[in-house]
């Protein structure tokens, strides 16, 4: 399981890429990592920049997480 993270300006965290090994497909591993990461971002008072298509789609499907997305994120209105 791999999740690329970049911290910008101290208050934003950009999630760039999520990748899971083929044998983890369908196990919920990617969802678990994303959920833990979103919880970490919220607990630490950071704002999210969801550049990763998987994370973006997850937030679109679970709009309650939009609360941690930085309103200045280019795709904010599409979530």
N, CA, C and O atoms as CSV, one atom per row, in Angstrom:
chain,resi,resn,atom,element,x,y,z
A,1,UNK,N,N,0.856,-1.164,0.000
A,1,UNK,CA,C,0.000,0.000,0.000
A,1,UNK,C,C,0.894,1.216,0.000
A,1,UNK,O,O,1.854,1.291,0.767
A,2,UNK,N,N,0.584,2.165,-0.855
A,2,UNK,CA,C,1.407,3.361,-0.986
A,2,UNK,C,C,0.509,4.582,-1.158
A,2,UNK,O,O,-0.389,4.587,-2.000
A,3,UNK,N,N,0.755,5.608,-0.363
A,3,UNK,CA,C,0.030,6.872,-0.464
A,3,UNK,C,C,1.070,7.976,-0.463
A,3,UNK,O,O,1.787,8.151,0.523
A,4,UNK,N,N,1.163,8.728,-1.563
A,4,UNK,CA,C,2.132,9.828,-1.652
A,4,UNK,C,C,1.525,11.078,-1.033
A,4,UNK,O,O,0.413,11.486,-1.370
A,5,UNK,N,N,2.284,11.673,-0.121
A,5,UNK,CA,C,1.820,12.849,0.610
A,5,UNK,C,C,2.876,13.942,0.496
A,5,UNK,O,O,4.073,13.679,0.617
A,6,UNK,N,N,2.427,15.157,0.265
A,6,UNK,CA,C,3.310,16.313,0.251
A,6,UNK,C,C,2.727,17.362,1.187
A,6,UNK,O,O,1.544,17.691,1.095
A,7,UNK,N,N,3.552,17.888,2.084
A,7,UNK,CA,C,3.096,18.946,2.981
A,7,UNK,C,C,3.500,20.282,2.366
A,7,UNK,O,O,4.649,20.471,1.967
A,8,UNK,N,N,2.540,21.207,2.294
A,8,UNK,CA,C,2.807,22.530,1.730
A,8,UNK,C,C,2.436,23.600,2.744
A,8,UNK,O,O,1.402,23.507,3.406
A,9,UNK,N,N,3.268,24.597,2.861
A,9,UNK,CA,C,2.992,25.800,3.640
A,9,UNK,C,C,2.606,25.527,5.090
A,9,UNK,O,O,2.056,26.405,5.756
A,10,UNK,N,N,2.880,24.346,5.579
A,10,UNK,CA,C,2.639,24.057,6.978
A,10,UNK,C,C,1.201,23.803,7.383
A,10,UNK,O,O,0.974,23.181,8.421
A,11,UNK,N,N,0.214,24.256,6.612
A,11,UNK,CA,C,-1.185,24.056,7.009
A,11,UNK,C,C,-1.977,23.248,5.988
A,11,UNK,O,O,-3.150,22.949,6.213
A,12,UNK,N,N,-1.358,22.899,4.883
A,12,UNK,CA,C,-2.030,22.103,3.860
A,12,UNK,C,C,-1.283,20.795,3.650
A,12,UNK,O,O,-0.056,20.745,3.723
A,13,UNK,N,N,-2.039,19.743,3.389
A,13,UNK,CA,C,-1.455,18.455,3.027
A,13,UNK,C,C,-2.047,18.055,1.688
A,13,UNK,O,O,-3.266,17.966,1.538
A,14,UNK,N,N,-1.178,17.816,0.720
A,14,UNK,CA,C,-1.605,17.398,-0.612
A,14,UNK,C,C,-1.440,15.888,-0.729
A,14,UNK,O,O,-0.347,15.357,-0.532
A,15,UNK,N,N,-2.531,15.201,-1.052
A,15,UNK,CA,C,-2.467,13.766,-1.318
A,15,UNK,C,C,-2.364,13.614,-2.829
A,15,UNK,O,O,-3.251,14.038,-3.570
A,16,UNK,N,N,-1.271,13.006,-3.276
A,16,UNK,CA,C,-0.902,12.984,-4.683
A,16,UNK,C,C,-1.283,11.677,-5.379
A,16,UNK,O,O,-1.790,11.695,-6.501
A,17,UNK,N,N,-1.042,10.546,-4.719
A,17,UNK,CA,C,-1.209,9.260,-5.401
A,17,UNK,C,C,-1.460,8.156,-4.383
A,17,UNK,O,O,-0.818,8.113,-3.334
A,18,UNK,N,N,-2.384,7.274,-4.692
A,18,UNK,CA,C,-2.647,6.089,-3.873
A,18,UNK,C,C,-2.443,4.870,-4.745
A,18,UNK,O,O,-2.931,4.818,-5.874
A,19,UNK,N,N,-1.725,3.891,-4.228
A,19,UNK,CA,C,-1.481,2.676,-4.993
A,19,UNK,C,C,-1.447,1.478,-4.048
A,19,UNK,O,O,-0.825,1.532,-2.987
A,20,UNK,N,N,-2.110,0.414,-4.437
A,20,UNK,CA,C,-2.121,-0.811,-3.638
A,20,UNK,C,C,-1.614,-1.972,-4.489
A,20,UNK,O,O,-1.817,-2.002,-5.702
A,21,UNK,N,N,-0.969,-2.901,-3.854
A,21,UNK,CA,C,-0.518,-4.100,-4.538
A,21,UNK,C,C,-1.741,-4.857,-5.049
A,21,UNK,O,O,-2.786,-4.850,-4.398
A,22,UNK,N,N,-1.625,-5.510,-6.205
A,22,UNK,CA,C,-2.774,-6.220,-6.789
A,22,UNK,C,C,-3.439,-7.208,-5.830
A,22,UNK,O,O,-4.659,-7.375,-5.862
A,23,UNK,N,N,-2.664,-7.851,-4.996
A,23,UNK,CA,C,-3.245,-8.835,-4.072
A,23,UNK,C,C,-4.102,-8.192,-2.989
A,23,UNK,O,O,-4.840,-8.891,-2.295
A,24,UNK,N,N,-4.016,-6.864,-2.832
A,24,UNK,CA,C,-4.845,-6.157,-1.854
A,24,UNK,C,C,-6.154,-5.648,-2.454
A,24,UNK,O,O,-7.002,-5.118,-1.737
A,25,UNK,N,N,-6.317,-5.807,-3.765
A,25,UNK,CA,C,-7.532,-5.326,-4.433
A,25,UNK,C,C,-8.775,-5.950,-3.793
A,25,UNK,O,O,-8.844,-7.161,-3.582
A,26,UNK,N,N,-9.742,-5.101,-3.493
A,26,UNK,CA,C,-11.004,-5.574,-2.926
A,26,UNK,C,C,-10.974,-5.879,-1.442
A,26,UNK,O,O,-11.973,-6.347,-0.896
A,27,UNK,N,N,-9.858,-5.630,-0.774
A,27,UNK,CA,C,-9.763,-5.940,0.656
A,27,UNK,C,C,-10.127,-4.759,1.547
A,27,UNK,O,O,-10.280,-4.918,2.758
A,28,UNK,N,N,-10.268,-3.569,0.950
A,28,UNK,CA,C,-10.554,-2.385,1.738
A,28,UNK,C,C,-9.311,-1.709,2.276
A,28,UNK,O,O,-9.411,-0.761,3.055
A,29,UNK,N,N,-8.140,-2.178,1.875
A,29,UNK,CA,C,-6.886,-1.606,2.374
A,29,UNK,C,C,-6.749,-0.141,1.975
A,29,UNK,O,O,-6.380,0.689,2.806
A,30,UNK,N,N,-7.036,0.189,0.730
A,30,UNK,CA,C,-6.904,1.569,0.267
A,30,UNK,C,C,-7.872,2.482,1.020
A,30,UNK,O,O,-7.496,3.581,1.428
A,31,UNK,N,N,-9.091,2.043,1.202
A,31,UNK,CA,C,-10.086,2.832,1.945
A,31,UNK,C,C,-9.601,3.067,3.374
A,31,UNK,O,O,-9.708,4.177,3.895
A,32,UNK,N,N,-9.073,2.032,4.000
A,32,UNK,CA,C,-8.600,2.155,5.383
A,32,UNK,C,C,-7.475,3.180,5.497
A,32,UNK,O,O,-7.462,3.995,6.419
A,33,UNK,N,N,-6.534,3.136,4.559
A,33,UNK,CA,C,-5.417,4.091,4.588
A,33,UNK,C,C,-5.920,5.512,4.351
A,33,UNK,O,O,-5.494,6.442,5.036
A,34,UNK,N,N,-6.814,5.685,3.394
A,34,UNK,CA,C,-7.354,7.012,3.106
A,34,UNK,C,C,-8.129,7.541,4.309
A,34,UNK,O,O,-7.948,8.697,4.691
A,35,UNK,N,N,-8.981,6.727,4.909
A,35,UNK,CA,C,-9.756,7.175,6.070
A,35,UNK,C,C,-8.854,7.573,7.237
A,35,UNK,O,O,-9.095,8.594,7.881
A,36,UNK,N,N,-7.832,6.789,7.511
A,36,UNK,CA,C,-6.886,7.119,8.591
A,36,UNK,C,C,-6.161,8.423,8.286
A,36,UNK,O,O,-5.937,9.240,9.179
A,37,UNK,N,N,-5.796,8.613,7.024
A,37,UNK,CA,C,-5.081,9.819,6.624
A,37,UNK,C,C,-5.978,11.050,6.744
A,37,UNK,O,O,-5.539,12.090,7.235
A,38,UNK,N,N,-7.226,10.940,6.300
A,38,UNK,CA,C,-8.162,12.061,6.422
A,38,UNK,C,C,-8.398,12.411,7.887
A,38,UNK,O,O,-8.453,13.588,8.243
A,39,UNK,N,N,-8.535,11.404,8.728
A,39,UNK,CA,C,-8.717,11.641,10.165
A,39,UNK,C,C,-7.495,12.350,10.752
A,39,UNK,O,O,-7.634,13.259,11.571
A,40,UNK,N,N,-6.301,11.933,10.331
A,40,UNK,CA,C,-5.067,12.568,10.801
A,40,UNK,C,C,-5.040,14.046,10.400
A,40,UNK,O,O,-4.703,14.909,11.211
A,41,UNK,N,N,-5.396,14.329,9.151
A,41,UNK,CA,C,-5.403,15.708,8.649
A,41,UNK,C,C,-6.355,16.560,9.487
A,41,UNK,O,O,-6.017,17.671,9.897
A,42,UNK,N,N,-7.539,16.026,9.731
A,42,UNK,CA,C,-8.522,16.779,10.523
A,42,UNK,C,C,-8.055,16.979,11.966
A,42,UNK,O,O,-8.143,18.083,12.503
A,43,UNK,N,N,-7.561,15.916,12.585
A,43,UNK,CA,C,-7.132,15.988,13.988
A,43,UNK,C,C,-5.989,16.973,14.191
A,43,UNK,O,O,-5.813,17.507,15.286
A,44,UNK,N,N,-5.214,17.214,13.141
A,44,UNK,CA,C,-4.068,18.101,13.245
A,44,UNK,C,C,-4.330,19.492,12.674
A,44,UNK,O,O,-3.404,20.282,12.492
A,45,UNK,N,N,-5.599,19.783,12.395
A,45,UNK,CA,C,-5.976,21.115,11.961
A,45,UNK,C,C,-5.429,21.529,10.608
A,45,UNK,O,O,-5.247,22.718,10.346
A,46,UNK,N,N,-5.167,20.558,9.749
A,46,UNK,CA,C,-4.644,20.845,8.415
A,46,UNK,C,C,-5.784,20.911,7.407
A,46,UNK,O,O,-6.908,20.506,7.702
A,47,UNK,N,N,-5.490,21.418,6.231
A,47,UNK,CA,C,-6.431,21.444,5.113
A,47,UNK,C,C,-5.894,20.535,4.017
A,47,UNK,O,O,-4.685,20.442,3.807
A,48,UNK,N,N,-6.797,19.875,3.331
A,48,UNK,CA,C,-6.452,18.873,2.323
A,48,UNK,C,C,-6.510,19.438,0.915
A,48,UNK,O,O,-7.395,20.223,0.574
A,49,UNK,N,N,-5.539,19.017,0.100
A,49,UNK,CA,C,-5.546,19.247,-1.338
A,49,UNK,C,C,-5.595,17.852,-1.977
A,49,UNK,O,O,-4.555,17.204,-2.097
A,50,UNK,N,N,-6.775,17.376,-2.387
A,50,UNK,CA,C,-6.918,15.988,-2.873
A,50,UNK,C,C,-6.610,15.833,-4.370
A,50,UNK,O,O,-7.520,15.659,-5.181
A,51,UNK,N,N,-5.327,15.898,-4.726
A,51,UNK,CA,C,-4.920,15.737,-6.121
A,51,UNK,C,C,-5.043,14.288,-6.597
A,51,UNK,O,O,-5.236,14.044,-7.788
A,52,UNK,N,N,-4.933,13.341,-5.688
A,52,UNK,CA,C,-5.057,11.915,-6.033
A,52,UNK,C,C,-6.488,11.628,-6.488
A,52,UNK,O,O,-7.433,11.926,-5.757
A,53,UNK,N,N,-6.663,11.056,-7.679
A,53,UNK,CA,C,-8.015,10.753,-8.166
A,53,UNK,C,C,-8.802,9.830,-7.234
A,53,UNK,O,O,-10.016,9.979,-7.097
A,54,UNK,N,N,-8.121,8.883,-6.597
A,54,UNK,CA,C,-8.801,7.970,-5.673
A,54,UNK,C,C,-9.338,8.734,-4.464
A,54,UNK,O,O,-10.484,8.535,-4.060
A,55,UNK,N,N,-8.516,9.601,-3.890
A,55,UNK,CA,C,-8.928,10.391,-2.730
A,55,UNK,C,C,-10.041,11.358,-3.127
A,55,UNK,O,O,-11.015,11.518,-2.391
A,56,UNK,N,N,-9.905,11.996,-4.270
A,56,UNK,CA,C,-10.921,12.919,-4.766
A,56,UNK,C,C,-12.270,12.196,-4.895
A,56,UNK,O,O,-13.297,12.697,-4.436
A,57,UNK,N,N,-12.254,11.008,-5.528
A,57,UNK,CA,C,-13.480,10.218,-5.706
A,57,UNK,C,C,-14.045,9.782,-4.355
A,57,UNK,O,O,-15.262,9.765,-4.170
A,58,UNK,N,N,-13.170,9.429,-3.410
A,58,UNK,CA,C,-13.623,9.014,-2.081
A,58,UNK,C,C,-14.369,10.166,-1.401
A,58,UNK,O,O,-15.438,9.960,-0.827
A,59,UNK,N,N,-13.807,11.371,-1.466
A,59,UNK,CA,C,-14.451,12.528,-0.836
A,59,UNK,C,C,-15.760,12.873,-1.543
A,59,UNK,O,O,-16.732,13.268,-0.899
A,60,UNK,N,N,-15.782,12.726,-2.848
A,60,UNK,CA,C,-17.015,12.984,-3.593
A,60,UNK,C,C,-18.119,12.013,-3.154
A,60,UNK,O,O,-19.291,12.380,-3.078
A,61,UNK,N,N,-17.721,10.783,-2.872
A,61,UNK,CA,C,-18.668,9.749,-2.436
A,61,UNK,C,C,-19.041,9.910,-0.954
A,61,UNK,O,O,-20.109,9.477,-0.522
A,62,UNK,N,N,-18.153,10.530,-0.197
A,62,UNK,CA,C,-18.355,10.744,1.244
A,62,UNK,C,C,-18.214,12.244,1.531
A,62,UNK,O,O,-17.203,12.673,2.087
A,63,UNK,N,N,-19.226,13.046,1.154
A,63,UNK,CA,C,-19.110,14.508,1.223
A,63,UNK,C,C,-18.877,15.074,2.626
A,63,UNK,O,O,-18.519,16.244,2.763
A,64,UNK,N,N,-19.070,14.278,3.649
A,64,UNK,CA,C,-18.799,14.774,4.995
A,64,UNK,C,C,-17.312,15.142,5.157
A,64,UNK,O,O,-16.966,15.943,6.026
A,65,UNK,N,N,-16.439,14.564,4.328
A,65,UNK,CA,C,-15.011,14.872,4.387
A,65,UNK,C,C,-14.656,16.161,3.655
A,65,UNK,O,O,-13.526,16.637,3.767
A,66,UNK,N,N,-15.583,16.728,2.919
A,66,UNK,CA,C,-15.300,17.976,2.209
A,66,UNK,C,C,-14.925,19.085,3.192
A,66,UNK,O,O,-14.275,20.061,2.818
A,67,UNK,N,N,-15.335,18.928,4.438
A,67,UNK,CA,C,-15.057,19.935,5.464
A,67,UNK,C,C,-13.560,20.171,5.665
A,67,UNK,O,O,-13.170,21.235,6.147
A,68,UNK,N,N,-12.715,19.201,5.306
A,68,UNK,CA,C,-11.278,19.386,5.510
A,68,UNK,C,C,-10.557,19.806,4.224
A,68,UNK,O,O,-9.353,20.061,4.250
A,69,UNK,N,N,-11.277,19.881,3.104
A,69,UNK,CA,C,-10.658,20.289,1.839
A,69,UNK,C,C,-10.511,21.806,1.827
A,69,UNK,O,O,-11.448,22.532,2.159
A,70,UNK,N,N,-9.343,22.270,1.447
A,70,UNK,CA,C,-9.105,23.710,1.339
A,70,UNK,C,C,-10.021,24.272,0.256
A,70,UNK,O,O,-10.034,23.779,-0.872
A,71,UNK,N,N,-10.778,25.294,0.601
A,71,UNK,CA,C,-11.731,25.892,-0.337
A,71,UNK,C,C,-11.051,26.476,-1.563
A,71,UNK,O,O,-11.704,26.702,-2.582
A,72,UNK,N,N,-9.752,26.722,-1.479
A,72,UNK,CA,C,-8.995,27.259,-2.615
A,72,UNK,C,C,-8.546,26.172,-3.584
A,72,UNK,O,O,-7.984,26.475,-4.637
A,73,UNK,N,N,-8.789,24.902,-3.237
A,73,UNK,CA,C,-8.433,23.799,-4.124
A,73,UNK,C,C,-9.209,23.928,-5.424
A,73,UNK,O,O,-10.421,24.144,-5.405
A,74,UNK,N,N,-8.523,23.799,-6.550
A,74,UNK,CA,C,-9.124,24.026,-7.857
A,74,UNK,C,C,-10.391,23.223,-8.121
A,74,UNK,O,O,-11.311,23.732,-8.760
A,75,UNK,N,N,-10.463,21.990,-7.650
A,75,UNK,CA,C,-11.625,21.144,-7.895
A,75,UNK,C,C,-12.665,21.149,-6.787
A,75,UNK,O,O,-13.555,20.299,-6.770
A,76,UNK,N,N,-12.564,22.104,-5.854
A,76,UNK,CA,C,-13.447,22.126,-4.677
A,76,UNK,C,C,-14.926,22.064,-5.061
A,76,UNK,O,O,-15.694,21.322,-4.449
A,77,UNK,N,N,-15.322,22.832,-6.060
A,77,UNK,CA,C,-16.739,22.887,-6.453
A,77,UNK,C,C,-17.231,21.596,-7.107
A,77,UNK,O,O,-18.437,21.402,-7.258
A,78,UNK,N,N,-16.317,20.721,-7.492
A,78,UNK,CA,C,-16.698,19.454,-8.130
A,78,UNK,C,C,-16.863,18.327,-7.131
A,78,UNK,O,O,-17.257,17.218,-7.490
A,79,UNK,N,N,-16.560,18.618,-5.869
A,79,UNK,CA,C,-16.694,17.599,-4.822
A,79,UNK,C,C,-18.123,17.541,-4.324
A,79,UNK,O,O,-18.437,16.744,-3.440
